[in-house]
Amino acid sequence: MGGARPIVVLGARGLVGTALMKALARKSPLALNRSECDLTNADQILKVMDRLRPRMFFNAAAFTDVDACETRPGEAYRINALGPGYLAQAAREIGCLLVHLSTDFVFDGRIDRPYTEEDRPAPLSVYGRTKLAGEEAVRDAGGDWLVVRTAWVFGGRGRGFPWRILDLAREGRSLSVVDDQWGCPTSASDLAKGLTALAEVGARGLVHLANDGRTTWWELARRTLDLAGLAGTPVERISSRDLGRPAPRPVFSVLDTSRYSRLTGSRPRPWEIALAEAIANTGPS
Ligand SMILES: NC(=O)c1ccc[n+]([C@@H]2O[C@H](COP(=O)([O-])OP(=O)(O)OC[C@H]3O[C@@H](n4cnc5c(N)ncnc54)[C@H](OP(=O)(O)O)[C@@H]3O)[C@@H](O)[C@H]2O)c1
């Protein structure tokens, strides 16, 4: 057989996976979707790893519907906690680096400064708990691993919160957005480039990566509308309690990205600049 061992991306059709496939394009990554590699199927994972023998495996697949996780906790645990463990064990067997994604929702938000990798997680939701268990499973498998926690990801047109806001505004719907949760919006494209940069410098262990700065969902909605030429569209400020979503969210989940900067020698861009670029790149509506 011979030839260089490939780079593989699981969840390649997802928000982050799509951006990763683009960022890795020059390395000809192989895309895997759920039908080819189901995180709930340990046998299939072993077979896929054995057949492809990747040198690097990016796991961008997860059960990401935070509210649905509350009502389907068993499924969330199988996908977000057990699945990454199967991947990590299979990766260890063939000597492959596993790059796994996790979330700011492993934290409870009861802090007044950005979270570092040393801060103790205390998830509030099923999603957060199962994602934390996934991180632990990756670490405990004893292979070669990198876990990157990120937050509030938005992609190109149609993918993520800013686009939902623009669609609603263009349909003339009234907008009410929570103004009591703080986080760091993150461009999927910046995240994907950061993931490849981390892999290139040989980073291992746990790393926080998000765009720079902090904001609320309300301010993110406001900024999105302003950038898209919809400054006249009103947005009502509401509280998380008013919204009444099934899963509790941390009120503050800003990530400290100092470790990322030390490892790669570069600092993430401010979220406002990344958002402006994403909106400008979509052209006129
Ligand atoms: N989006 C955010 O704001 C955010 C924030 C923090 C962390 N993260 C983390 O970033 C990662 C990527 O998130 P995302 O927003 O890109 O998610 P996404 O758009 O929802 O995509 C998730 C992907 O996972 C795949 N998937 C679901 N169940 C699977 C299974 N049983 N086996 C194999 N694949 C399965 C789906 O594949 P199919 O399409 O084939 O079903 C989908 O392509 C996740 O680990 C997430 O926890 C995301």
The ligand as a MOL file (V3000), in Angstrom:
LIG
                    3D

  0  0  0     0  0            999 V3000
M  V30 BEGIN CTAB
M  V30 COUNTS 48 52 0 0 0
M  V30 BEGIN ATOM
M  V30 1 N -21.4390 25.4800 17.2510 0
M  V30 2 C -21.0200 25.9950 18.4070 0
M  V30 3 O -21.4110 27.1140 18.7780 0
M  V30 4 C -20.0600 25.2410 19.2730 0
M  V30 5 C -19.6310 25.8550 20.4680 0
M  V30 6 C -18.7390 25.1760 21.2970 0
M  V30 7 C -18.2910 23.9240 20.9340 0
M  V30 8 N -18.7240 23.3420 19.7860 0 CHG=1
M  V30 9 C -18.2430 21.9910 19.4700 0
M  V30 10 O -17.7080 21.9760 18.1600 0
M  V30 11 C -17.9390 20.7090 17.5660 0
M  V30 12 C -18.6010 20.8820 16.2120 0
M  V30 13 O -19.8460 21.5400 16.4130 0
M  V30 14 P -20.7300 22.0710 15.1910 0
M  V30 15 O -21.3900 23.3040 15.6490 0
M  V30 16 O -19.9160 22.0680 13.9560 0 CHG=-1
M  V30 17 O -21.8250 20.9310 15.1170 0
M  V30 18 P -22.9170 20.6300 13.9910 0
M  V30 19 O -22.9390 21.6790 12.9540 0
M  V30 20 O -24.1650 20.2960 14.7380 0
M  V30 21 O -22.3500 19.3070 13.3240 0
M  V30 22 C -22.2180 18.1570 14.0820 0
M  V30 23 C -21.9380 17.0110 13.1680 0
M  V30 24 O -21.9300 15.8420 13.9950 0
M  V30 25 C -22.4050 14.7880 13.2350 0
M  V30 26 N -22.9510 13.7420 14.1000 0
M  V30 27 C -23.9910 13.8090 14.9420 0
M  V30 28 N -24.1840 12.6200 15.5510 0
M  V30 29 C -23.2420 11.7830 15.0620 0
M  V30 30 C -22.9170 10.4230 15.2790 0
M  V30 31 N -23.6250 9.6520 16.1130 0
M  V30 32 N -21.8600 9.9050 14.6200 0
M  V30 33 C -21.1350 10.6410 13.7420 0
M  V30 34 N -21.4100 11.9210 13.4800 0
M  V30 35 C -22.4570 12.4870 14.1290 0
M  V30 36 C -23.4800 15.3610 12.3300 0
M  V30 37 O -23.4370 14.5780 11.1710 0
M  V30 38 P -24.7170 14.3560 10.2230 0
M  V30 39 O -24.9250 15.7040 9.5800 0
M  V30 40 O -24.2190 13.2960 9.2880 0
M  V30 41 O -25.8470 13.9430 11.1290 0
M  V30 42 C -22.9920 16.7970 12.0950 0
M  V30 43 O -22.3520 16.9170 10.8390 0
M  V30 44 C -18.7430 19.9060 18.5830 0
M  V30 45 O -17.8800 19.1040 19.3320 0
M  V30 46 C -19.3530 20.9670 19.4750 0
M  V30 47 O -19.5990 20.4580 20.7680 0
M  V30 48 C -19.5980 23.9770 18.9340 0
M  V30 END ATOM
M  V30 BEGIN BOND
M  V30 1 1 1 2
M  V30 2 2 2 3
M  V30 3 1 2 4
M  V30 4 1 4 5
M  V30 5 2 4 48
M  V30 6 2 5 6
M  V30 7 1 6 7
M  V30 8 2 7 8
M  V30 9 1 8 9
M  V30 10 1 8 48
M  V30 11 1 9 10
M  V30 12 1 9 46
M  V30 13 1 10 11
M  V30 14 1 11 12
M  V30 15 1 11 44
M  V30 16 1 12 13
M  V30 17 1 13 14
M  V30 18 2 14 15
M  V30 19 1 14 16
M  V30 20 1 14 17
M  V30 21 1 17 18
M  V30 22 2 18 19
M  V30 23 1 18 20
M  V30 24 1 18 21
M  V30 25 1 21 22
M  V30 26 1 22 23
M  V30 27 1 23 24
M  V30 28 1 23 42
M  V30 29 1 24 25
M  V30 30 1 25 26
M  V30 31 1 25 36
M  V30 32 1 26 27
M  V30 33 1 26 35
M  V30 34 2 27 28
M  V30 35 1 28 29
M  V30 36 1 29 30
M  V30 37 2 29 35
M  V30 38 1 30 31
M  V30 39 2 30 32
M  V30 40 1 32 33
M  V30 41 2 33 34
M  V30 42 1 34 35
M  V30 43 1 36 37
M  V30 44 1 36 42
M  V30 45 1 37 38
M  V30 46 2 38 39
M  V30 47 1 38 40
M  V30 48 1 38 41
M  V30 49 1 42 43
M  V30 50 1 44 45
M  V30 51 1 44 46
M  V30 52 1 46 47
M  V30 END BOND
M  V30 END CTAB
M  END
